[in-house]
Amino acid sequence: MMGFEKFTEHVLEVIHAKVGGAFQIKKQMVRKNNNVKLTGIMVVKGEADIGPCVYLDAFYRDYETDGMRLEEIVDEVYRLIVKNDGETLDFDIAGLKKWETVWGNVYAKLINAEQNKELLGRIPHRNFMDLAVVYYAVARDHAQKDIGTILIYNGHMEMWGQEEENLYRTAMMNMRADGEVEFAAVETIIKHMEPDITFPSVSGNVPRDTRMYILTNRRKCFGAAEILDKKILWMIADKIGDGFLVLPSSVHETVVLPPRDESEYERLADMVRVVNNTQVDVEERLSYHVYAYSRDEEALRIVA
């Protein structure tokens, strides 16, 4: 069985032969969130500015475990390339060069500061507890359909002549202009997806709200950044009580719990660790901590 490098070169060579010069094909090394490194085949057609990338890491794991034969993997990679070519979207990357055209597409997201130390040296950011606020631009085609996101680097800031403070203000303004926050009890979300499902009723007097809530944005993409909005945090405190807890589900959403006794904090932190390690992809993990909101301070803080 060949190693990953030889596997990649073999797939690249066979794909080159299959496309017969119809595309530009090259190996692409990509560093994702939390320092996850992936290897893929970048496919660019004609004079296009961008193209899809088919990642090979998962295919190699299938190859190692005999989940797929090498010939099957090559065929599947080629199928994905052809499929992406048929769905080529109209996107002009030149539109990213001017602040006047890009500012309305700029948003903030939260990532783990410790896991992304090297990356943070190359991108505009600000600290937020154990997290970092970073910025991205939503790529949209001419029909204004979202087709991807582009991380904003220091070079973009220099090109636009912008400072991080203005980037933050713009991102927060766009976050609210883009739509209302989505905050709902887990039971409500499940009932929306499965109308026929029933939950056991609770008899007697329930001393407090014990439900679990999900906080995210309308697009459900990098929705954990909603905890940056102080008005949203105040609204949640009005609804479920001051001192509510926030569990970092992923970069896309957080779990909100009504106030709990401090003796429960460590147990909740253990739960966050287990869920992160078993249910969340590495590149989507946000934090292993538990946060609590204080209305007096109008801020979150790490409690476990």
C-alpha positions in Angstrom: 0.0 0.0 0.0 1.4 3.4 -1.0 1.9 6.3 1.4 -0.1 9.5 1.2 2.4 11.4 -1.0 2.6 8.7 -3.6 -1.2 8.2 -3.4 -1.7 12.0 -4.1 0.8 12.0 -7.0 -0.9 8.9 -8.6 -4.4 10.4 -8.4 -3.0 13.7 -9.8 -1.3 11.9 -12.7 -4.4 9.9 -13.6 -6.7 12.9 -13.4 -4.4 14.8 -15.6 -4.7 12.1 -18.3 -8.4 11.9 -17.9 -9.2 15.6 -18.3 -6.9 15.8 -21.4 -6.0 19.5 -20.9 -9.6 20.7 -20.5 -8.7 22.0 -17.0 -5.7 23.3 -15.2 -5.0 20.7 -12.5 -2.6 21.1 -9.6 -2.0 19.9 -6.1 -3.2 22.4 -3.4 -2.2 22.5 0.2 -4.9 24.1 2.3 -4.7 25.1 6.0 -8.2 25.2 7.6 -9.4 26.3 11.0 -7.6 24.9 14.1 -4.5 24.2 12.0 -6.1 21.4 10.1 -4.0 20.8 6.9 -5.6 19.2 3.9 -4.3 18.2 0.4 -6.5 18.6 -2.6 -6.7 18.9 -6.4 -7.4 22.5 -7.5 -9.4 22.6 -10.7 -9.4 25.8 -12.8 -11.0 26.1 -16.2 -10.0 28.5 -18.9 -9.5 32.1 -17.7 -11.5 31.6 -14.5 -10.3 33.4 -11.3 -11.2 30.5 -9.0 -12.1 26.9 -9.1 -13.2 24.0 -6.9 -10.8 22.0 -4.8 -11.4 18.2 -4.3 -9.7 17.1 -1.0 -8.0 13.8 -1.0 -7.4 13.2 2.7 -10.7 11.4 3.4 -10.3 9.4 0.2 -6.8 8.2 1.4 -8.4 7.1 4.7 -10.8 5.0 2.7 -7.9 3.6 0.7 -6.0 2.7 3.8 -8.9 0.8 5.3 -9.9 -0.9 2.1 -13.1 1.1 2.0 -12.5 2.1 -1.6 -10.2 0.7 -4.2 -7.7 3.1 -5.9 -9.5 2.9 -9.2 -12.8 3.8 -7.5 -11.2 6.8 -5.8 -9.8 8.1 -9.1 -13.2 7.7 -10.7 -15.0 9.5 -7.9 -12.5 12.4 -7.9 -13.0 12.7 -11.6 -16.7 12.6 -11.2 -16.6 15.5 -8.7 -14.4 17.5 -11.0 -16.8 17.1 -13.9 -19.8 17.8 -11.6 -18.2 21.0 -10.3 -17.4 22.1 -13.9 -21.1 21.7 -14.8 -22.0 23.9 -11.8 -19.4 26.6 -12.4 -20.6 29.8 -10.8 -20.1 33.3 -12.0 -17.8 35.1 -9.6 -15.5 38.1 -10.3 -12.7 38.1 -7.8 -11.7 41.6 -8.9 -14.7 42.8 -6.9 -12.7 42.0 -3.7 -10.1 44.6 -4.5 -12.1 47.6 -3.6 -13.6 48.4 -0.1 -16.5 50.2 -1.8 -17.6 46.9 -3.4 -16.7 44.4 -0.7 -17.8 46.0 2.6 -21.4 44.9 2.4 -20.2 41.2 2.3 -17.8 41.4 5.3 -18.7 39.4 8.5 -17.1 38.3 11.7 -16.6 34.7 13.0 -15.1 33.2 16.1 -12.2 30.8 16.2 -10.1 29.3 19.0 -7.2 31.6 19.6 -4.7 29.0 20.9 -5.3 26.5 18.1 -4.8 29.3 15.5 -1.8 31.3 16.9 0.2 31.1 13.7 -2.8 32.1 11.5 -3.6 35.1 13.8 -0.2 36.6 13.0 -1.4 37.0 9.4 -5.0 38.1 9.7 -6.8 41.1 11.4 -8.4 40.0 14.6 -9.2 40.9 18.2 -9.3 38.7 21.3 -12.5 37.6 22.9 -12.0 35.5 26.1 -10.1 32.4 24.8 -11.4 33.0 21.3 -10.4 35.4 18.5 -12.7 37.5 16.3 -11.6 37.2 12.7 -13.2 38.3 9.4 -14.3 36.9 6.1 -16.0 38.1 3.0 -19.0 36.2 1.5 -18.4 35.4 -2.2 -21.6 35.9 -4.2 -22.3 35.3 -7.9 -24.0 37.9 -10.1 -27.4 36.6 -8.9 -26.3 37.4 -5.3 -26.2 33.7 -4.4 -23.7 32.8 -1.7 -21.0 30.5 -3.2 -18.4 30.5 -0.5 -16.4 32.6 2.0 -12.9 34.2 1.8 -10.9 34.7 4.9 -9.6 38.3 5.2 -5.8 38.7 5.6 -3.6 41.6 6.5 -2.9 42.1 2.8 -6.6 42.7 2.2 -6.6 45.4 4.8 -3.6 47.1 3.3 -5.2 47.0 -0.2 -8.4 48.5 1.2 -6.7 51.0 3.4 -8.8 49.9 6.4 -8.1 49.3 10.1 -9.4 46.4 12.2 -11.7 48.6 14.2 -13.6 49.6 11.1 -13.7 46.0 10.0 -15.3 45.0 13.3 -17.9 47.8 13.1 -18.7 46.9 9.5 -19.0 43.1 10.3 -21.3 43.8 13.3 -23.5 46.1 11.2 -23.8 43.5 8.4 -24.6 40.8 10.9 -27.7 42.6 12.0 -28.6 43.9 8.6 -28.4 40.3 7.3 -31.4 39.2 9.4 -32.6 38.4 12.9 -30.7 36.1 15.2 -32.1 32.6 15.5 -32.6 31.6 19.1 -34.9 28.7 19.9 -35.3 25.8 22.3 -34.0 22.5 21.0 -37.5 21.0 21.4 -38.9 23.7 19.1 -36.3 23.0 16.5 -36.9 19.3 16.6 -40.7 19.8 16.3 -40.2 22.0 13.3 -38.2 19.3 11.6 -40.4 16.4 12.8 -43.9 17.7 13.5 -45.3 14.4 14.6 -42.8 13.9 17.4 -44.0 14.2 21.0 -42.1 15.1 24.2 -42.9 13.8 27.7 -44.9 16.3 29.7 -43.7 17.5 33.1 -46.1 17.3 36.0 -46.0 19.4 39.1 -44.3 22.8 39.6 -41.0 23.2 37.6 -38.9 25.6 39.7 -36.9 26.9 36.7 -36.4 26.8 33.0 -34.3 23.7 32.3 -34.5 23.8 28.5 -31.6 23.9 26.1 -31.5 26.6 23.4 -29.6 27.0 20.2 -28.2 30.4 19.2 -27.0 30.9 15.6 -27.6 33.2 12.6 -30.1 33.1 9.8 -27.6 31.4 7.4 -26.4 29.0 10.1 -22.9 29.7 9.0 -20.4 30.9 11.6 -23.3 31.7 13.8 -21.3 31.4 17.1 -20.4 35.0 16.4 -23.9 36.0 17.6 -22.5 36.0 21.2 -20.5 39.2 20.2 -23.8 41.2 20.1 -24.5 42.7 23.5 -28.1 43.4 22.6 -28.6 39.7 21.9 -27.1 38.7 25.2 -29.3 41.1 27.0 -32.4 39.8 25.2 -31.5 36.2 26.2 -31.0 37.3 29.8 -34.5 38.8 29.7 -35.9 35.6 28.4 -34.2 32.9 30.5 -32.5 34.7 33.3 -29.3 36.6 34.1 -26.3 34.3 34.6 -27.2 32.1 31.7 -24.6 29.7 30.3 -23.1 29.4 26.8 -21.6 26.1 25.6 -19.5 26.3 22.4 -21.2 23.8 20.2 -19.1 24.7 17.1 -18.0 27.7 15.0 -21.6 27.7 13.6 -23.7 27.8 16.8 -23.7 27.8 20.5 -25.8 26.1 23.1 -27.5 28.3 25.7 -28.6 27.1 29.1 -30.6 28.9 31.8 -28.7 29.8 35.0 -27.3 26.8 36.8 -25.6 26.2 40.1 -21.9 26.7 40.0 -21.4 23.1 41.2 -22.6 22.1 37.7 -20.0 24.0 35.7 -17.3 21.4 35.7 -19.7 18.7 34.7 -20.9 20.8 31.8 -17.2 21.5 30.8 -16.7 17.7 30.7 -19.7 17.4 28.5 -18.3 20.0 26.1 -15.0 18.1 25.9 -16.7 14.8 25.2 -19.0 16.3 22.5 -16.1 18.1 20.8 -13.9 15.0 20.7 -16.5 12.6 19.5 -19.1 14.6 17.6 -17.5 17.8 16.1 -15.1 17.9 13.2 -11.7 19.2 14.3 -11.9 22.3 12.0 -15.3 23.2 13.4 -14.4 23.1 17.1 -14.6 26.4 18.9 -13.6 25.9 22.6 -13.6 23.5 25.5 -14.8 26.1 28.0 -18.1 27.1 29.5 -19.1 30.7 29.6 -21.6 32.6 31.9 -23.2 36.0 31.2 -23.3 38.8 33.7 -25.9 41.5 33.1 -24.0 43.9 35.5 -20.9 43.5 33.4 -22.8 43.1 30.1 -20.3 40.5 29.2 -19.5 36.8 29.1 -16.7 35.2 31.1 -15.1 31.8 31.3 -16.4 29.8 34.4 -15.1 26.3 33.6 
